[in-house]
Amino acid sequence: MSAEPADIAKMPFEAALAELERIVDQLEKGNVTLDDSIRLYERGEELKARCDFLLKDAEMRIEKIALGPDGKPKGVVPLDPA
């Protein structure tokens, strides 16, 4: 990994998950030094936290859809209340 790693805080879910999967693959193969394993594990933890945050955020936005008595959506609030 010679390139500068991407800023996790700015990563979209798909990019964070893809990098996390690559890290897991590397660690499972066991072809990295102990120091690299520790570095990869720490980055993986940060990526997991980012994915968890983004999923929780998506859950909260989905829960804002209001259903009427007939079970159909009766209204929604903006996804990005800015």
DSSP file (Angstrom, degrees, kcal/mol; ACC not computed):
  #  RESIDUE AA STRUCTURE BP1 BP2  ACC     N-H-->O    O-->H-N    N-H-->O    O-->H-N    TCO  KAPPA ALPHA  PHI   PSI    X-CA   Y-CA   Z-CA
    1    1 A M              0   0    0      0, 0.0     0, 0.0     0, 0.0     0, 0.0   0.000 360.0 360.0 360.0  82.6    0.0    0.0    0.0
    2    2 A S        +     0   0    0      2,-0.1     2,-0.1     0, 0.0     0, 0.0   0.731 360.0  87.9 -89.7 -23.1    2.2    2.8   -1.2
    3    3 A A  S    S-     0   0    0      1,-0.1     3,-0.0     3,-0.0     0, 0.0  -0.403  93.1 -95.8 -75.4 153.3   -0.5    5.2   -2.1
    4    4 A E        -     0   0    0     -2,-0.1    -1,-0.1     1,-0.1    -2,-0.1  -0.531  47.8-114.4 -66.9 127.1   -1.9    7.6    0.5
    5    5 A P        -     0   0    0      0, 0.0    -1,-0.1     0, 0.0     3,-0.1  -0.316  33.3-102.5 -66.2 147.8   -5.0    6.1    2.0
    6    6 A A        -     0   0    0      1,-0.1     2,-0.7     2,-0.1     5,-0.1  -0.304  39.8 -96.3 -67.0 151.6   -8.3    7.8    1.4
    7    7 A D    >   -     0   0    0      1,-0.2     3,-1.5     3,-0.1     4,-0.4  -0.605  32.3-154.2 -71.0 112.5   -9.9    9.9    4.1
    8    8 A I  G >  S+     0   0    0     -2,-0.7     3,-1.4     1,-0.3    -1,-0.2   0.847  89.0  63.7 -59.9 -36.9  -12.3    7.6    5.8
    9    9 A A  G 3  S+     0   0    0      1,-0.3    -1,-0.3    -3,-0.1    -2,-0.1   0.701 107.5  43.3 -63.9 -18.6  -14.6   10.4    7.0
   10   10 A K  G <  S+     0   0    0     -3,-1.5    -1,-0.3     2,-0.1    -2,-0.2   0.430  89.4 114.2-104.5  -1.3  -15.3   11.4    3.4
   11   11 A M    <   -     0   0    0     -3,-1.4     2,-0.1    -4,-0.4    -3,-0.0  -0.473  63.4-129.1 -76.0 137.4  -15.8    7.9    2.0
   12   12 A P     >  -     0   0    0      0, 0.0     4,-2.3     0, 0.0     3,-0.3  -0.413  33.9-101.8 -73.0 163.5  -19.2    6.8    0.7
   13   13 A F  H  > S+     0   0    0      1,-0.2     4,-2.8     2,-0.2     5,-0.2   0.902 119.4  52.6 -53.9 -48.3  -20.5    3.5    2.1
   14   14 A E  H  > S+     0   0    0      1,-0.2     4,-2.2     2,-0.2    -1,-0.2   0.880 111.0  46.5 -60.9 -40.6  -19.7    1.5   -1.0
   15   15 A A  H  > S+     0   0    0     -3,-0.3     4,-2.3     2,-0.2    -1,-0.2   0.911 113.5  48.5 -68.6 -42.7  -16.0    2.6   -1.0
   16   16 A A  H  X S+     0   0    0     -4,-2.3     4,-2.3     1,-0.2    -2,-0.2   0.913 113.2  47.6 -63.6 -42.6  -15.6    2.0    2.7
   17   17 A L  H  X S+     0   0    0     -4,-2.8     4,-2.4    -5,-0.2    -2,-0.2   0.905 110.6  51.6 -65.8 -41.5  -17.1   -1.4    2.5
   18   18 A A  H  X S+     0   0    0     -4,-2.2     4,-1.9    -5,-0.2    -2,-0.2   0.913 112.3  45.7 -62.9 -42.5  -15.0   -2.4   -0.5
   19   19 A E  H  X S+     0   0    0     -4,-2.3     4,-2.3     2,-0.2    -1,-0.2   0.904 111.1  53.0 -67.8 -39.2  -11.8   -1.3    1.2
   20   20 A L  H  X S+     0   0    0     -4,-2.3     4,-2.5     1,-0.2    -2,-0.2   0.905 108.1  50.9 -61.0 -41.3  -12.8   -3.1    4.4
   21   21 A E  H  X S+     0   0    0     -4,-2.4     4,-2.3     2,-0.2    -1,-0.2   0.890 109.1  51.0 -63.8 -39.2  -13.4   -6.3    2.3
   22   22 A R  H  X S+     0   0    0     -4,-1.9     4,-2.4     2,-0.2    -2,-0.2   0.902 110.3  49.7 -64.2 -40.0   -9.9   -6.0    0.8
   23   23 A I  H  X S+     0   0    0     -4,-2.3     4,-2.7     2,-0.2     5,-0.2   0.931 110.0  49.7 -64.3 -45.8   -8.4   -5.6    4.3
   24   24 A V  H  X S+     0   0    0     -4,-2.5     4,-2.6     1,-0.2    -1,-0.2   0.919 110.5  51.4 -59.1 -43.4  -10.2   -8.7    5.6
   25   25 A D  H  X S+     0   0    0     -4,-2.3     4,-1.9     2,-0.2    -1,-0.2   0.923 110.7  47.8 -59.6 -45.8   -9.0  -10.6    2.6
   26   26 A Q  H  X>S+     0   0    0     -4,-2.4     4,-1.2     1,-0.2     5,-0.8   0.922 113.6  47.1 -61.7 -44.4   -5.4   -9.6    3.2
   27   27 A L  H  <5S+     0   0    0     -4,-2.7    -1,-0.2     1,-0.2    -2,-0.2   0.878 110.6  52.1 -67.3 -37.3   -5.5  -10.4    6.9
   28   28 A E  H  <5S+     0   0    0     -4,-2.6    -1,-0.2     1,-0.2    -2,-0.2   0.857 106.5  53.7 -67.7 -34.1   -7.1  -13.8    6.2
   29   29 A K  H  <5S-     0   0    0     -4,-1.9    -1,-0.2    -5,-0.2    -2,-0.2   0.786  96.6-146.5 -71.2 -26.3   -4.4  -14.7    3.7
   30   30 A G  T  <5 +     0   0    0     -4,-1.2    -3,-0.1    -3,-0.2    -2,-0.1   0.714  56.0 129.8  71.3  21.6   -1.8  -14.0    6.3
   31   31 A N      < +     0   0    0     -5,-0.8     2,-0.3     2,-0.0    -1,-0.1  -0.013  48.5  88.4 -98.4  30.2    0.8  -12.7    3.9
   32   32 A V  S    S-     0   0    0     -6,-0.2     5,-0.0    -5,-0.1     0, 0.0  -0.910  80.3-104.4-125.7 154.6    1.5   -9.5    5.7
   33   33 A T     >  -     0   0    0     -2,-0.3     4,-2.6     1,-0.1     5,-0.2  -0.189  36.6-105.5 -68.7 167.0    4.0   -8.6    8.5
   34   34 A L  H  > S+     0   0    0      2,-0.2     4,-2.3     1,-0.2     5,-0.2   0.922 122.0  50.0 -60.8 -45.2    2.9   -8.2   12.1
   35   35 A D  H  > S+     0   0    0      1,-0.2     4,-2.3     2,-0.2    -1,-0.2   0.913 112.6  46.8 -61.1 -43.0    3.2   -4.4   11.9
   36   36 A D  H  > S+     0   0    0      2,-0.2     4,-3.0     1,-0.2     5,-0.2   0.878 109.6  54.8 -66.4 -37.2    1.2   -4.3    8.6
   37   37 A S  H  X S+     0   0    0     -4,-2.6     4,-2.7     2,-0.2    -2,-0.2   0.921 109.4  46.7 -60.9 -43.9   -1.4   -6.6   10.2
   38   38 A I  H  X S+     0   0    0     -4,-2.3     4,-2.5     2,-0.2    -2,-0.2   0.926 113.7  48.2 -63.9 -45.1   -1.8   -4.2   13.1
   39   39 A R  H  X S+     0   0    0     -4,-2.3     4,-2.2     1,-0.2    -2,-0.2   0.921 113.9  46.7 -61.5 -45.0   -2.0   -1.2   10.7
   40   40 A L  H  X S+     0   0    0     -4,-3.0     4,-2.7     2,-0.2    -2,-0.2   0.906 111.2  51.8 -64.1 -42.2   -4.6   -2.9    8.5
   41   41 A Y  H  X S+     0   0    0     -4,-2.7     4,-2.2    -5,-0.2    -2,-0.2   0.925 109.8  49.1 -61.0 -44.8   -6.6   -4.0   11.5
   42   42 A E  H  X S+     0   0    0     -4,-2.5     4,-1.7     2,-0.2    -1,-0.2   0.910 112.8  46.8 -62.7 -42.4   -6.7   -0.4   12.9
   43   43 A R  H  X S+     0   0    0     -4,-2.2     4,-2.6     1,-0.2    -1,-0.2   0.896 110.0  54.8 -65.8 -38.6   -7.8    0.9    9.5
   44   44 A G  H  X S+     0   0    0     -4,-2.7     4,-2.6     1,-0.2    -2,-0.2   0.895 105.4  52.2 -60.6 -40.4  -10.4   -1.8    9.2
   45   45 A E  H  X S+     0   0    0     -4,-2.2     4,-2.1     2,-0.2    -1,-0.2   0.901 110.5  48.2 -62.1 -40.9  -11.8   -0.8   12.6
   46   46 A E  H  X S+     0   0    0     -4,-1.7     4,-2.0     2,-0.2    -2,-0.2   0.900 111.9  49.3 -66.4 -40.5  -12.1    2.8   11.3
   47   47 A L  H  X S+     0   0    0     -4,-2.6     4,-2.5     2,-0.2    -2,-0.2   0.899 109.9  51.5 -65.1 -40.8  -13.8    1.6    8.1
   48   48 A K  H  X S+     0   0    0     -4,-2.6     4,-2.7     1,-0.2    -2,-0.2   0.914 109.1  50.5 -61.6 -43.2  -16.2   -0.5   10.0
   49   49 A A  H  X S+     0   0    0     -4,-2.1     4,-2.4     2,-0.2    -1,-0.2   0.895 110.0  50.6 -62.6 -39.9  -17.2    2.5   12.2
   50   50 A R  H  X S+     0   0    0     -4,-2.0     4,-2.6     2,-0.2    -2,-0.2   0.933 111.4  47.7 -63.1 -46.1  -17.7    4.6    9.1
   51   51 A C  H  X S+     0   0    0     -4,-2.5     4,-2.5     1,-0.2    -2,-0.2   0.919 111.8  50.4 -61.3 -44.1  -20.0    1.9    7.6
   52   52 A D  H  X S+     0   0    0     -4,-2.7     4,-2.5     1,-0.2    -1,-0.2   0.916 111.2  49.1 -59.4 -44.2  -21.9    1.6   10.8
   53   53 A F  H  X S+     0   0    0     -4,-2.4     4,-2.4     1,-0.2    -2,-0.2   0.932 112.2  47.1 -61.4 -47.4  -22.4    5.3   11.0
   54   54 A L  H  X S+     0   0    0     -4,-2.6     4,-2.1     1,-0.2    -1,-0.2   0.875 112.7  49.4 -65.8 -37.4  -23.6    5.5    7.4
   55   55 A L  H  X S+     0   0    0     -4,-2.5     4,-2.4     2,-0.2    -1,-0.2   0.921 111.4  48.8 -66.0 -43.5  -26.0    2.6    7.8
   56   56 A K  H  X S+     0   0    0     -4,-2.5     4,-2.2     1,-0.2    -2,-0.2   0.902 110.8  51.5 -62.8 -41.0  -27.5    4.2   11.0
   57   57 A D  H  X S+     0   0    0     -4,-2.4     4,-1.8     1,-0.2    -1,-0.2   0.911 110.1  48.8 -62.3 -43.2  -27.9    7.5    9.2
   58   58 A A  H  X S+     0   0    0     -4,-2.1     4,-2.3     1,-0.2    -2,-0.2   0.901 109.4  53.1 -64.1 -40.8  -29.7    5.7    6.4
   59   59 A E  H  X S+     0   0    0     -4,-2.4     4,-2.0     1,-0.2    -2,-0.2   0.915 107.9  50.5 -59.1 -44.4  -32.0    3.9    8.9
   60   60 A M  H  < S+     0   0    0     -4,-2.2     4,-0.3     1,-0.2    -1,-0.2   0.879 111.1  48.5 -64.6 -37.9  -32.9    7.2   10.5
   61   61 A R  H >< S+     0   0    0     -4,-1.8     3,-1.1     1,-0.2    -1,-0.2   0.885 109.9  51.7 -70.2 -37.9  -33.8    8.8    7.2
   62   62 A I  H >< S+     0   0    0     -4,-2.3     3,-1.6     1,-0.3    -2,-0.2   0.875 102.2  60.6 -65.8 -37.0  -35.9    5.8    6.1
   63   63 A E  T 3< S+     0   0    0     -4,-2.0    -1,-0.3     1,-0.3    -2,-0.2   0.604  88.7  74.2 -67.3 -11.0  -37.9    6.0    9.4
   64   64 A K  T <   +     0   0    0     -3,-1.1     2,-0.5    -4,-0.3    13,-0.3   0.500  68.6 106.1 -82.2  -3.6  -39.0    9.5    8.5
   65   65 A I    <   -     0   0    0     -3,-1.6     2,-0.4    11,-0.2    11,-0.2  -0.662  65.3-145.3 -77.4 125.1  -41.5    8.2    5.9
   66   66 A A  E     -A   75   0A   0      9,-2.3     8,-2.8    -2,-0.5     9,-1.2  -0.780   8.6-152.4 -96.5 133.8  -45.0    8.5    7.3
   67   67 A L  E     -A   73   0A   0     -2,-0.4     5,-0.0     6,-0.3     9,-0.0  -0.829   8.4-136.7-105.4 143.1  -47.6    5.9    6.5
   68   68 A G    >   -     0   0    0      4,-3.2     3,-2.0    -2,-0.4     6,-0.0  -0.251  39.6 -88.0 -84.1 178.9  -51.3    6.6    6.4
   69   69 A P  T 3  S+     0   0    0      0, 0.0    -1,-0.1     0, 0.0    -2,-0.0   0.757 128.0  58.1 -61.2 -25.0  -54.0    4.3    7.8
   70   70 A D  T 3  S-     0   0    0      2,-0.2    -3,-0.0     1,-0.0     0, 0.0   0.443 118.7-110.8 -85.4   1.4  -54.1    2.4    4.5
   71   71 A G  S <  S+     0   0    0     -3,-2.0     3,-0.0     1,-0.3    -1,-0.0   0.448  80.5 121.3  86.0  -0.3  -50.4    1.5    4.8
   72   72 A K  S    S-     0   0    0      1,-0.1    -4,-3.2    -5,-0.0    -1,-0.3  -0.676  76.7 -89.6 -95.0 151.1  -49.5    3.8    1.9
   73   73 A P  E     -A   67   0A   0      0, 0.0    -6,-0.3     0, 0.0     3,-0.1  -0.360  38.0-176.8 -59.1 130.9  -47.0    6.7    2.3
   74   74 A K  E     -     0   0A   0     -8,-2.8     2,-0.3     1,-0.4    -7,-0.2   0.537  63.9 -28.5-105.1 -10.6  -48.9    9.8    3.2
   75   75 A G  E     -A   66   0A   0     -9,-1.2    -9,-2.3     2,-0.0    -1,-0.4  -0.906  53.2-142.0 171.0 163.1  -45.9   12.1    3.2
   76   76 A V        -     0   0    0     -2,-0.3   -11,-0.2   -11,-0.2     3,-0.0  -0.950  14.4-130.6-138.4 158.9  -42.2   12.3    3.7
   77   77 A V        -     0   0    0    -13,-0.3   -13,-0.1    -2,-0.3    -2,-0.0  -0.786  49.8 -80.2-103.3 155.9  -39.7   14.8    5.1
   78   78 A P        -     0   0    0      0, 0.0    -1,-0.1     0, 0.0   -14,-0.0  -0.231  31.8-134.7 -56.2 142.1  -36.7   15.8    3.1
   79   79 A L  S    S+     0   0    0      1,-0.3   -17,-0.0    -3,-0.0   -15,-0.0   0.824 102.1  38.9 -67.3 -30.5  -33.9   13.3    3.2
   80   80 A D  S    S-     0   0    0    -19,-0.0     2,-1.9     0, 0.0    -1,-0.3  -0.727  75.3-167.2-121.2  80.3  -31.4   16.1    3.8
   81   81 A P              0   0    0      0, 0.0    -2,-0.0     0, 0.0    -4,-0.0  -0.474 360.0 360.0 -71.4  89.5  -33.0   18.6    6.2
   82   82 A A              0   0    0     -2,-1.9     0, 0.0     0, 0.0     0, 0.0   0.414 360.0 360.0-103.7 360.0  -30.5   21.4    5.7
